[in-house]
């Protein structure tokens, strides 16, 4: 595993001498992050976690997506990319007020639409059914069995993929957790960070992933879709977002399942997986799930 001391000499050559002590940043559950002053600039150094290549992460896609998003004004700029780490410009942020991410649904919908329409071609593909198969294969290789909820998640993912195939991949973020949506201090707007799962994917996955991870309600989903589409959503489009909320839980659950076996960070990955398996199961058992599938296919 790369340590900060391993790469600081390279960063000092590129960005200037180290000033003060690096400050560890809390919140990451895949990598280790530090705020570092080099020369006259402030940077965030993300040290890649152990085994992250097994999670479907492509580091060139991460770098290219982050740089493209920065050019669109929706992400901090990339300062350096080197083996084992990505360095971005640091920004001062404030804690969001309760419900603020939901209140900014229109702004986020517009930001995602600009990124999806950017024309960027990434070298990797992000598609949850493929990830689930790869994660299960890696568990088998390690002699571990998937937890009980995995079979149901894989079946639901397959049904959603049949209704909403990956026919026209676009560049997507694919990991819109609350901690990856920052609010610059003293400024309007939002900044989206942590592009390591970026890949050519289904744009509605970004919308569903944003919605479920930030606990949007139906009215908020309607505002998000209207901003993204530039008009009110059709029933089929609303159903597509609802199905991608379920697909997002399949991904999060399977991710936690594998991380419990590969990560060296201290975090309850098994509990994280269980939470998402349970939320997925509850969604699939509702009559509305079948209605969404029929509507999306229509």
C-alpha positions as CSV (number, residue, x, y, z in Angstrom):
1,X,0.0,0.0,0.0
2,X,1.3,3.5,-0.9
3,X,2.1,5.7,2.0
4,X,2.1,9.5,2.0
5,X,5.9,9.6,2.8
6,X,6.5,7.5,-0.4
7,X,5.1,10.1,-2.7
8,X,5.8,13.4,-1.0
9,X,9.2,13.8,-2.7
10,X,7.6,13.5,-6.1
11,X,4.9,15.9,-5.2
12,X,7.4,18.4,-3.8
13,X,9.2,18.3,-7.2
14,X,6.0,19.0,-9.0
15,X,4.0,21.3,-6.7
16,X,6.5,22.9,-4.3
17,X,8.0,22.2,-0.9
18,X,5.9,20.8,1.9
19,X,4.7,23.5,4.3
20,X,3.4,22.2,7.7
21,X,2.1,18.8,8.6
22,X,-0.3,16.9,6.4
23,X,-3.8,16.7,7.9
24,X,-5.7,13.4,7.7
25,X,-9.3,13.8,6.5
26,X,-12.1,11.7,7.8
27,X,-15.0,10.1,5.9
28,X,-13.4,7.9,3.3
29,X,-14.4,4.2,3.3
30,X,-12.2,3.1,0.4
31,X,-9.0,5.3,0.5
32,X,-7.0,7.4,2.9
33,X,-7.1,11.2,2.3
34,X,-4.9,14.0,3.5
35,X,-4.9,17.8,3.1
36,X,-1.4,19.0,2.3
37,X,0.2,22.4,1.6
38,X,2.8,22.3,-1.1
39,X,4.4,25.5,-2.2
40,X,1.7,28.1,-2.4
41,X,-1.2,25.6,-2.9
42,X,-3.5,23.5,-0.8
43,X,-4.2,20.0,-2.1
44,X,-6.1,16.8,-1.2
45,X,-4.0,13.7,-1.6
46,X,-6.0,10.5,-1.9
47,X,-4.0,7.3,-1.3
48,X,-5.6,4.4,-3.1
49,X,-6.9,1.7,-0.7
50,X,-5.8,-1.9,-0.8
51,X,-7.5,-4.1,-3.4
52,X,-9.4,-1.3,-5.0
53,X,-8.8,-2.7,-8.5
54,X,-11.0,-5.6,-7.5
55,X,-13.9,-3.2,-7.0
56,X,-14.2,-2.1,-10.6
57,X,-12.1,1.1,-10.3
58,X,-10.1,2.3,-13.3
59,X,-7.6,5.0,-12.2
60,X,-7.3,6.5,-15.7
61,X,-11.1,6.8,-15.9
62,X,-11.0,8.5,-12.5
63,X,-8.4,11.0,-13.5
64,X,-10.0,11.8,-16.9
65,X,-13.5,12.2,-15.4
66,X,-12.3,14.4,-12.6
67,X,-10.4,16.6,-15.0
68,X,-13.4,16.9,-17.3
69,X,-15.8,17.7,-14.4
70,X,-13.3,20.4,-13.2
71,X,-13.4,21.9,-16.7
72,X,-17.2,22.1,-16.4
73,X,-16.9,23.8,-13.0
74,X,-18.4,21.0,-11.0
75,X,-15.3,19.4,-9.4
76,X,-11.9,20.5,-8.0
77,X,-9.1,20.4,-10.5
78,X,-6.6,17.6,-10.8
79,X,-3.1,18.7,-9.7
80,X,-1.2,15.4,-10.1
81,X,-1.8,11.7,-10.8
82,X,0.8,9.2,-9.9
83,X,1.1,5.5,-8.9
84,X,-1.0,5.0,-5.8
85,X,-2.5,8.4,-5.5
86,X,-4.5,11.2,-7.0
87,X,-4.0,14.8,-6.0
88,X,-6.7,17.5,-6.4
89,X,-7.0,21.1,-5.6
90,X,-8.3,21.6,-2.0
91,X,-11.4,23.7,-1.5
92,X,-12.8,25.0,1.7
93,X,-16.2,23.5,2.3
94,X,-19.0,23.8,4.9
95,X,-21.3,21.2,6.3
96,X,-24.6,21.0,4.4
97,X,-27.7,22.0,6.3
98,X,-30.3,19.3,6.8
99,X,-32.0,18.6,3.5
100,X,-29.7,20.9,1.5
101,X,-28.6,18.2,-1.0
102,X,-32.3,17.5,-1.7
103,X,-33.0,21.3,-2.0
104,X,-30.3,21.5,-4.7
105,X,-31.7,18.6,-6.7
106,X,-32.2,20.9,-9.8
107,X,-28.7,22.1,-9.6
108,X,-27.3,18.6,-9.3
109,X,-29.5,17.4,-12.2
110,X,-28.2,20.1,-14.4
111,X,-24.6,19.4,-13.4
112,X,-25.0,15.7,-14.2
113,X,-26.6,16.4,-17.5
114,X,-23.6,18.6,-18.5
115,X,-21.2,15.8,-17.6
116,X,-23.2,13.1,-19.3
117,X,-23.4,15.2,-22.5
118,X,-19.7,16.3,-22.4
119,X,-18.7,13.8,-25.1
120,X,-16.0,12.4,-22.8
121,X,-15.0,8.8,-23.6
122,X,-13.7,6.9,-20.6
123,X,-11.6,3.7,-21.0
124,X,-13.8,1.7,-18.6
125,X,-17.4,0.6,-18.4
126,X,-19.5,0.7,-15.2
127,X,-22.5,-1.6,-15.3
128,X,-23.8,-3.1,-12.0
129,X,-24.8,-6.6,-13.3
130,X,-21.2,-7.0,-14.5
131,X,-19.8,-5.8,-11.2
132,X,-22.0,-8.2,-9.3
133,X,-20.7,-11.1,-11.3
134,X,-17.1,-10.0,-10.9
135,X,-17.5,-9.5,-7.1
136,X,-19.1,-13.0,-6.7
137,X,-16.2,-14.5,-8.7
138,X,-13.6,-12.8,-6.5
139,X,-15.3,-14.1,-3.4
140,X,-15.3,-17.6,-4.8
141,X,-11.6,-17.2,-5.6
142,X,-11.0,-16.4,-2.0
143,X,-13.1,-19.4,-0.8
144,X,-15.9,-17.2,0.6
145,X,-19.6,-17.6,-0.1
146,X,-21.8,-14.6,-0.9
147,X,-24.2,-13.6,1.9
148,X,-27.9,-14.8,1.6
149,X,-29.1,-11.5,0.1
150,X,-26.8,-11.7,-2.8
151,X,-28.8,-14.0,-5.0
152,X,-31.9,-11.8,-4.7
153,X,-29.9,-8.7,-5.5
154,X,-28.3,-10.3,-8.6
155,X,-31.8,-11.5,-9.8
156,X,-33.2,-8.0,-9.3
157,X,-30.3,-6.4,-11.1
158,X,-30.8,-8.8,-14.1
159,X,-34.4,-7.9,-14.4
160,X,-33.7,-4.1,-14.2
161,X,-30.9,-4.5,-16.8
162,X,-33.4,-6.3,-19.1
163,X,-35.8,-3.4,-18.8
164,X,-33.1,-0.7,-19.0
165,X,-30.2,-2.1,-21.0
166,X,-26.9,-0.2,-21.3
167,X,-27.6,0.7,-24.9
168,X,-26.0,4.2,-25.1
169,X,-23.3,4.5,-22.4
170,X,-22.4,8.0,-21.2
171,X,-19.6,9.2,-18.9
172,X,-21.0,8.8,-15.3
173,X,-19.9,9.4,-11.7
174,X,-21.6,6.3,-10.2
175,X,-20.9,7.0,-6.6
176,X,-23.0,10.0,-5.5
177,X,-22.9,9.5,-1.7
178,X,-23.6,12.5,0.5
179,X,-19.9,12.9,1.3
180,X,-19.1,13.2,-2.3
181,X,-21.2,16.3,-2.8
182,X,-19.5,19.3,-1.2
183,X,-20.6,22.9,-0.6
184,X,-17.9,25.4,-1.1
185,X,-17.7,27.8,1.9
186,X,-18.9,31.3,1.2
187,X,-20.0,30.3,-2.3
188,X,-23.1,29.1,-4.2
189,X,-23.0,25.9,-6.1
190,X,-21.8,22.4,-5.4
191,X,-18.6,20.4,-6.1
192,X,-18.7,16.7,-6.8
193,X,-15.7,14.8,-5.7
194,X,-14.4,11.2,-5.6
195,X,-14.6,10.1,-9.3
196,X,-12.9,6.8,-8.8
197,X,-15.9,4.7,-10.0
198,X,-16.4,6.9,-13.1
199,X,-16.9,4.9,-16.3
200,X,-19.1,4.7,-19.3
201,X,-22.5,3.8,-17.8
202,X,-26.2,4.4,-17.8
203,X,-27.1,8.0,-17.0
204,X,-30.2,7.0,-15.1
205,X,-27.9,5.1,-12.7
206,X,-26.4,8.4,-11.6
207,X,-29.8,9.9,-11.0
208,X,-31.1,6.9,-9.1
209,X,-27.8,6.6,-7.1
210,X,-28.0,10.3,-6.2
211,X,-31.6,9.9,-5.2
212,X,-31.5,6.9,-3.0
213,X,-28.2,7.7,-1.3
214,X,-29.4,11.2,-0.3
215,X,-32.9,10.0,0.6
216,X,-34.8,12.0,-2.0
217,X,-38.6,11.7,-1.9
218,X,-40.9,11.4,-4.9
219,X,-41.3,15.2,-5.2
220,X,-37.6,15.7,-5.1
221,X,-37.1,13.0,-7.7
222,X,-39.6,14.8,-10.0
223,X,-37.6,18.1,-9.6
224,X,-34.3,16.2,-10.3
225,X,-35.7,14.6,-13.4
226,X,-37.3,17.8,-14.7
227,X,-34.0,19.7,-14.3
228,X,-32.1,16.9,-16.0
229,X,-34.5,16.5,-18.9
230,X,-35.5,20.1,-19.3
231,X,-39.2,19.1,-19.0
232,X,-41.4,17.1,-16.7
233,X,-40.6,13.4,-16.8
234,X,-42.8,10.8,-18.4
235,X,-44.1,7.8,-16.3
236,X,-41.5,5.6,-18.0
237,X,-38.7,8.0,-17.1
238,X,-39.9,8.2,-13.5
239,X,-40.0,4.4,-13.4
240,X,-36.4,4.3,-14.8
241,X,-35.2,6.5,-11.9
242,X,-37.0,4.3,-9.4
243,X,-35.5,1.1,-10.8
244,X,-32.0,2.6,-10.7
245,X,-32.5,3.4,-7.0
246,X,-32.9,-0.4,-6.5
247,X,-29.9,-1.1,-8.8
248,X,-27.9,1.3,-6.7
249,X,-28.6,-0.7,-3.6
250,X,-27.6,-3.9,-5.3
251,X,-24.2,-2.3,-6.1
252,X,-23.7,-0.8,-2.6
253,X,-24.6,-4.2,-0.9
254,X,-22.3,-6.2,-3.2
255,X,-19.6,-3.6,-2.7
256,X,-19.8,-3.9,1.0
257,X,-19.8,-7.7,0.7
258,X,-16.5,-7.7,-1.2
259,X,-14.9,-4.9,0.8
260,X,-15.4,-6.9,4.0
261,X,-12.8,-9.4,2.5
262,X,-10.3,-7.0,0.8
263,X,-10.2,-3.7,2.7
264,X,-7.7,-2.8,5.3
265,X,-9.7,0.1,6.7
266,X,-11.6,-0.2,10.0
267,X,-15.3,0.0,8.9
268,X,-18.3,-2.3,9.3
269,X,-18.5,-3.4,5.7
270,X,-20.7,-6.4,6.5
271,X,-23.2,-4.2,8.3
272,X,-23.1,-1.7,5.3
273,X,-23.9,-4.6,2.9
274,X,-26.7,-5.9,5.1
275,X,-28.4,-2.5,5.3
276,X,-28.4,-2.2,1.5
277,X,-29.4,-5.9,0.9
278,X,-32.4,-5.3,3.2
279,X,-33.5,-2.0,1.6
280,X,-33.3,-3.7,-1.9
281,X,-35.3,-6.7,-0.7
282,X,-38.0,-4.4,0.7
283,X,-38.2,-2.5,-2.6
284,X,-38.4,-5.6,-4.8
285,X,-41.2,-7.1,-2.6
286,X,-43.5,-4.0,-3.2
287,X,-46.0,-4.2,-6.0
288,X,-44.6,-1.0,-7.4
289,X,-41.4,-2.8,-8.4
290,X,-43.3,-4.8,-11.0
291,X,-45.1,-1.7,-12.1
292,X,-41.8,0.2,-12.6
293,X,-40.5,-2.7,-14.7
294,X,-43.6,-2.7,-17.0
295,X,-43.6,1.1,-17.3
296,X,-39.8,1.3,-18.1
297,X,-40.1,-1.4,-20.7
298,X,-43.0,0.3,-22.3
